[in-house]
Amino acid sequence: MANARALLEPMGSWSWWKSWLQLIVGCMVMGAGLVFFTNPYGIVPGGIYGAGLVLHTIWPQLQVGTYGYFFEVPLLISVFAVFGGKFGARTIVAALFTPGWMNLLEKWVYPTKEALQSLDPSQLLGGSMNLSNDLLLAAIMGAVVIGIGDALVVRTQATTGGVDIVAMLLQKFFGIKFSTGIFMADCTVVLSGLLVIGLGWGSASGEGQGWLLSLYSLITIFLASRVIARMLDGASYDKLLFVMSNEHEALKRFIIEDLDRSATYIRARGMYTDKERDMIFLVVNRKQVHAVQRKIQEIDPKAFVVVTDAYDTYGEGFKPFPDADAITAQ
C-alpha cells in the first residue's frame, strides 16, 4: 500500500525529498492564487480561506490566513483518525505552512497596514496587478493557480486541510468524487460570502460589493475543481479500436511486430448476414492511432473500424493499477 511504502522509504532518498518539495511548492502556489487573484476582489474561493475572507471582511484586524488557523484543529484531528499518521504529518505541514505563507506574502505585497486590512487591489504590488475592471480574468486566473497548487499537494497523498479533508471523507465513505465533494462543501462558504461580502450583511459599512461576486466565486470553484480533476486523473491519451476485417493475419503481424502490442479477438455476429466473425479489440496511445488507421487502410481498405476514447487504461504497457489509498478525482 502507498502509506506503507512511504513509511519504509528512506528519508534521504530523492523521492522522499521530491514529495515534500512538491508539497511545499503546492502550498505556495495555492497561497499565491488566493493572495493575488481572489482575496483582493472579494471572490470567495470556498474552503477555509474563503471562510477566512468572509471573517476578515467583518473583522479586518486579523489576516485571512490567521482565520484559516481557526478551522484547522478539528479537521486535522479527523484526518488523523481516518487516514493515519502519514496523512496527518503531511497535512499538518500543509495546514500550518499555507496560512502563514499567505500572511507573509500579503505583508510583502501591500505597502501599508491600512491597505492590508482592506485588501485594496489598487495597492497590490503598487497597482501593477489590479484586476478590478476585469473580475472574470481574476476569477479564472485564481481558479487555475489555486487548482494547480491544491492538486500538487493532493498528489503527495496529503491535503491542505479544510474542505479537502471533507472531500476526502466524502470520497472514502460515500464514493463521491473528490472534486465534487470540494464543490459541494465550497457552495456553503460561497453562500456566506454572498451574505457578508456580496449583500453587505455583517460588514462595518453595511454595503456589499454586489451579488455578482458570488457568481464569480462559483466560476472560480468550478474551474478549480476541473483543474484538480485533470491533474489528479490526467487526460485520456489512449484510444480503443474495434476492427472488423478479413485480413487478420496481416493485422496480427503488424500489431505484434510493428506496434509491439497485443490485442484481443472478440467473437461477433453480423446482424445483417447472421455470420460469426472475429473482431479485433485493440488499445493504443493517441500518437499511434493515425498510424494504425493508415496501416489498416493499406492492408484491408474494406475493413470496418470504430475508434473511441479510453478514459483509463491499466495493465502491462499502460498505467499501473492505482493503490488502494490513492486519492482520485473520481
N, C-alpha and C positions, 0 to 999 in steps of 0.2 A: 504494500500500500504506500501511497505517496507520503503520508505522515511518518511511517516507519523508516522509509528510505531517507527522509530528510533528517531524522534524528540520528541515523547512523552515518550521515555524510560528514566527512572531516571538515572542521571549521576553517581550516586553511585552504581548502580546495577552491578552484576558480568558480565552480557552480554555486558554492556557498556564498562567496563574495558577490557574484553576479546577481543572485537572488535578492540579497539585501540592498545592493546598489539600485536594482530595479524598483524595489520598494520605496526607497528614499526619493528617487527621481520621480516616481509616480505621484508621491505626496506633494512634491514641489510643483509639478506641472498642474495638478489639480488645484492647489492653493493659488497659483498664479492666475488660473482661469477665473476663480472667484474674485480675486482682488482687482483684476484689470477689466473684466468683461460683464460681471453680473452685479456685484455689490454696489458699485457707484451709481447704478441706474435703477436700483430698487427691483431688479429682476430676481425673483426668489427661485433659486435652482433646486429647491427641495432639500431634503436631508437636514442634518443637524445644523449645517451652516446657513441653510435657508431659514431655519427657525431662529438661528442666532442673528441673522439680519433683521428679522421681524422684531426681536427683542431689542436690538441695537437702535431700531427706529423709535422705540418707546423710551428706552434709557440709553442715550448715546455715550454716556460716561465710560462704558466698557466696550471694548472692541468685539467685533463679530467672532473672532477666534476664541476669545475668552468665554463668550457664551457657549461656544462649542464644547468646552470642557465640562459644562454643567450637565450635558446629556450623556456623557460617555460612560460614567461609572456603572449604572445598572446594565447597560448594553454590553460592556466588557465582561461583567460577571456572567451574563448569559452565554457569551461566546466561549468563555472558559468551560462552562458546564456542558455545553453541547458539542463543541468541536475539539476540545482538548487543549493541552499546553502549547502545541506548536502554533495553532491559530491564535491562542491568547498572547504569546510572546510577540509575534509579528504584528498583531492588531494593536497591542499596547504601544509599540513603537510608532506605528502609523497614526494612531489616535492621539498620541501626545505630541508627535512632531508636527502634524499638519496645522493645528490651531496656532501653535507657537510660531511656525513659519509664516502663516498668514499675518499674525500680529507684527512680526518683524518686517515683513515685506511692505505692509501698509505704512509703517513708520518711515520706511525708506522713500516711498513714492509720493507721500503727501508732505508738503512743506511746513505746515503748522498744525497745532493741536485742534484748532477750530475746523480746518479742512478735513482732518482725520475723523473728527466726530460727525461731521456732516457727510462724509464720503463724497465730497464735491468733485465731480469728474472734470470740471474746468481747471482744477489744480492738480489733477493726477499727472505726474511727470511733467509738470509745467504746462499742462493742457495739450500736450502732444498726442495723447491717446483719448481725447474727448470724443465720444461717440453719441453724445446727447441727441444729435439730429439724425442718427441712424441706429435706432434701437434694435431693428431687425438684425443688422450686422452684429451688434453686440450680443444678441441672443444666440445667433448661430455660432459665432466665434467662441462664446462661453461654453456652449454645448460641446463643441469639438474638443476644446482644450480640457475641459473637466472630464469628458468621457474618456479621452486618451489616458489622462492621469489615473482615473479610477480603475480603468481596465489593467493598466500596468501593475497596480497594487494587487488586484484580484488574481492576476496571473501568477503571483507568488504564493497563491493559496492563503492570502491574508485579506484584510478588509480595512478600510479607513474608519470603521465604526459607523455609528448612526444607522441610517436605513439600509446600508449594505448588510448589516447583521440581520435586520428584519427580513430582507430579501433572501438571505441565505437560509434563514429558518423557514420561510415560506417554501423555498425550493426543497429543502430536506424533508419537511413533514407533510407538505400538501402538493408537491410536484409542480408548483407554479414556476414559470420561467424566472430566472434571476432578474433579467431586465424588466419583466412585467411586474415583479414584486417591488422593485425600486419605483416604478411608475405609480403603482397604487399607493405606496406609502407617501410618496412625494406630493401627491394630489392633496393630501391633508395639510401639508405645510403650505402649499400654494394658496389654499383657501384662507388660512390665517394671514398670508401675505396680502390677499385681496382685501380683507377686512382692515388690516392695520396700515398697510402702505398704499394700496390702491384707493380705498374709500376713506382713509384717514382716521379710522377708529383707534383710539388709544394714543395717537400722536399728540405731541405738545400743541401744535397749531390747530389740530382738528381737520386739517386739509390734506387730502390724499393726492397722489400723483396720477390718479386715473385708473379705472378698472382694466384698461387695455394692457397695463403692465402684467396682469395675470395671464393674458393670452401669450405674451412674450415668454413668461415663465413656463407655460405649458410647452411652447415650442422648444425651449431650452431643454426641458426634462425629456421630452420625446426624442429629440435628436441625440442627446447624450446617451439615452438607453440604446439607441441604434448603434452608436459608435462602440459602446461597451460590448454589445452582442457581436458585432463584426470582429472586434479584436479578440474576444474570447473564443468564438467558434470559427472565425475565419470565413472567407468567401468560398463558394463552390468552384473548385478548379477541375473537377472530374466530370466525365461525360459517360453516359450509358448508351450503347449501341445495340440495337436488335436488328439482326441481319438475316434476311431470307434469300438464299442463293442456291444455285445448283453446282457451284464450284467450290465445294467445301475443302477439298484437299489443297488447292492453291491458297485459299484464305487461311487455312490452318498453318501452312508453312510460313506465310507472311506474318501471322500473329506470333507464332512461337520463335521463329528465327530472326525476323527483322525487328519486330516490336519488343521481343524478349518478354512477352507476357503469355498468359494463358487465357482461356475463355471457357464457356460452358455451352454444351448443346442442350437445348430445351425442345422436347417433343411437342410439336404443334400440328394442328389440323386446319386446313383451309376451309372456310365456311362455304365458299362457292364450289370448289372442286371436291370437298369432303375427303381429301387425301392427306395423309400424315407426312410431315416433313420435319427435318431438324432445323431449328432456328438457333443462330449463334448469339449468345449473350456475352458482350464484351465491355469492359470498363477501361477507359484510357484517360490520360490527363488532357487538359484543354489544348495544350500545344500539339498533341498528337492527332487530334480529331480530324483536322483537314487532310493530313497525310493519309489517314485511314480511309477517308471518303474517296480520295483520289485513287488509292490502290484498289478499292472495291470497284470503282467505276472501270478501272483498267482491266481487272480480272473478269468481272461479270457486269456489263452495262445494264443488264436486265434485273439486277438484284433490287430487293426492296429493303430500305434501311430507315430505321427510326432512331433519332438522336435526341436525348433528353439530359437534363442536369442530374448529377448525383450530389445530393446535399452533403453527405458524409460517406467516406469510403474507408473501411478499416480492414486490416489484414496485410498479408505479405505483399510488398511492393507499394503499399499505400500508408495511411496513417496507422500508428499503433492504437490499440484499444485504450480508451481513457481509464484512468484509475478510478476506483470506486468513490473516492473522496474528492475527485476533481470538480471544480466549480465550472458550470457551463451556463450559457445564456438560454438554454432550452427550458 
